[in-house]
Amino acid sequence: MGILETDTIVLDQVSTFMSNDFGIHDLTGRPVGRIVTEGGGMQRFFMGSRQLAVVDADERLLIRVVDPPDFGLDTFEVQDWQGTLVAKVVKEFTFFKKSLRIELTTGPQLRLTGSIFDGEFEVVGPGGRAATCSRSWPGLADMLTGRDSYVLGFVPQVPTPEKLGTIGAVIALELIRTKERRNNG
């Protein structure tokens, strides 16, 4: 069973100075995939992680999340294994909070609601809730090194594009948080 056949996945960050990788497993701890930092070392050194690939347990590429250089609102592209755009994830600004919008190319628009930068949120669309996400720190050592763990639970039978867009949005959220930490400190 892989990422697309699992209704609840856990994304464990295994970042280093030059990468923002994650292991992905189910609730029993069985690996179902991973997230791998792509791009050249010099680009990552100066601009941070800007391209991440999500691969299934059998090393099959599911999606690639790309953070193209832009000014103003952060926009991320979620591409399938062929490089076709599946979704755009757009960081929005409101008066008192930040939010993310997932624009699927073949379906509805989804929105992350709740306390997204604190790590507790839902992904909702026209049909209601598609997923829930909770961020936690597995232990004190991981908290001090900035390693996070995300538990992402999907509503049963959520369509594949919504699942892929949601996974892309969680990755985009982590890229945004990483950029903000780098810019603030």
C-alpha positions in Angstrom: 0.0 0.0 0.0 1.3 3.5 -0.9 0.5 7.1 -0.2 -2.6 7.3 -2.4 -4.1 4.1 -0.8 -3.6 5.4 2.8 -6.2 7.6 4.5 -3.9 8.8 7.2 -0.2 9.6 6.6 2.5 10.9 8.9 5.1 13.2 7.5 8.3 13.2 9.6 10.8 15.9 8.8 14.4 14.8 8.4 15.9 18.2 7.4 19.5 19.2 7.3 21.1 22.5 6.4 20.8 21.9 2.7 17.6 19.8 2.5 14.0 19.7 3.7 13.3 16.0 3.4 10.5 14.0 5.0 9.8 10.3 5.7 6.2 9.3 5.1 4.6 6.4 7.0 1.1 5.2 7.9 -0.2 5.1 11.5 1.5 1.7 12.2 4.9 3.1 11.2 5.1 1.3 7.9 6.9 3.5 5.3 4.6 4.5 2.4 6.8 7.1 0.7 9.1 10.0 1.2 9.7 13.7 0.3 13.1 14.4 -1.3 14.7 17.8 -1.8 15.7 18.4 -5.4 17.7 21.1 -7.2 21.4 22.0 -7.2 23.4 22.6 -4.1 24.3 26.2 -4.9 20.7 27.1 -5.5 19.6 25.5 -2.2 22.4 27.2 -0.4 21.4 30.7 -1.5 17.6 30.3 -2.0 16.7 27.4 0.2 14.7 24.3 -0.8 12.6 25.3 -3.8 11.7 21.9 -5.3 10.5 18.8 -3.5 9.5 15.4 -4.9 7.0 13.1 -3.3 7.8 9.5 -4.1 5.8 6.4 -3.2 7.3 3.5 -1.3 8.2 1.9 -4.6 10.2 5.1 -5.6 7.5 6.1 -8.1 7.3 9.9 -8.4 3.7 11.1 -7.5 4.1 14.9 -7.4 6.7 17.6 -7.4 6.2 20.8 -5.5 8.0 23.7 -7.1 8.5 27.2 -5.5 9.2 29.4 -8.5 10.8 32.8 -7.7 8.0 35.3 -7.4 7.4 38.7 -5.8 4.3 39.4 -3.7 2.2 36.4 -2.8 4.0 33.1 -2.6 2.7 30.7 -5.2 3.7 27.0 -5.4 3.1 24.6 -8.3 2.1 21.0 -7.7 3.1 18.9 -10.8 2.4 15.3 -11.5 5.1 12.8 -12.5 4.9 14.1 -16.1 5.4 17.7 -15.1 1.7 18.6 -15.7 0.3 21.2 -13.4 -2.1 19.5 -10.9 -2.6 22.5 -8.6 -1.4 25.9 -7.5 -1.0 26.7 -3.8 -1.3 30.4 -3.1 -0.4 32.1 0.2 -3.1 34.7 0.9 -2.9 37.7 3.3 -5.8 38.9 5.3 -5.8 41.5 8.1 -5.0 39.2 11.0 -4.0 35.8 9.7 -2.4 34.0 6.8 -4.2 31.4 4.7 -3.5 29.1 1.8 -5.7 28.4 -1.2 -5.4 25.2 -3.3 -6.4 25.8 -6.9 -6.9 22.4 -8.5 -6.6 22.3 -12.3 -9.3 19.6 -12.7 -11.6 20.2 -9.7 -12.8 22.5 -7.0 -10.8 25.2 -5.1 -9.8 24.1 -1.6 -8.8 26.2 1.4 -6.7 25.5 4.5 -8.7 26.8 7.5 -7.9 26.9 11.1 -4.5 27.8 12.7 -2.4 26.8 9.7 0.9 28.4 10.9 0.4 26.7 14.4 -0.2 23.5 12.6 -3.8 22.6 13.3 -6.1 23.0 10.3 -8.6 21.5 7.9 -8.7 21.4 4.1 -12.2 22.2 3.0 -13.8 22.6 -0.4 -17.3 22.9 -1.8 -18.2 19.4 -0.6 -17.0 20.1 3.0 -13.9 18.8 4.8 -11.4 16.8 2.6 -8.6 16.4 5.2 -7.4 17.4 8.7 -3.8 18.1 9.6 -2.0 18.4 13.0 1.6 19.4 13.4 3.6 18.2 16.4 7.1 17.9 17.7 8.0 14.3 18.4 10.4 15.2 21.2 12.5 17.9 22.8 15.6 17.3 20.7 13.5 17.4 17.5 11.8 20.7 18.7 15.1 22.3 19.3 16.4 21.3 15.8 13.1 22.5 14.1 12.0 19.0 13.0 8.3 18.7 12.8 5.8 15.9 12.3 2.5 16.3 10.4 -0.4 13.9 10.7 -2.5 14.2 7.6 -5.9 12.5 7.7 -8.0 12.3 4.6 -11.8 11.8 4.4 -12.3 8.3 3.0 -12.5 8.2 -0.8 -11.2 11.7 -1.3 -10.4 12.1 -5.0 -6.8 11.7 -6.0 -6.3 15.3 -7.3 -7.6 16.7 -3.9 -5.3 14.3 -2.0 -2.3 15.3 -4.2 -3.1 19.0 -3.9 -3.5 18.7 -0.1 -0.1 17.0 0.2 1.4 19.7 -2.0 -0.2 22.4 0.3 1.3 20.9 3.4 4.7 20.8 1.7 4.2 24.5 0.6 3.3 25.4 4.2 6.5 24.0 5.4 8.5 25.8 2.7 6.8 29.1 3.8 7.6 28.4 7.4 11.2 27.6 6.5 11.5 30.9 4.5 10.0 32.9 7.3 12.5 31.4 9.9 15.4 32.1 7.5 14.2 35.7 6.9 13.6 36.4 10.6 16.6 35.0 12.0 
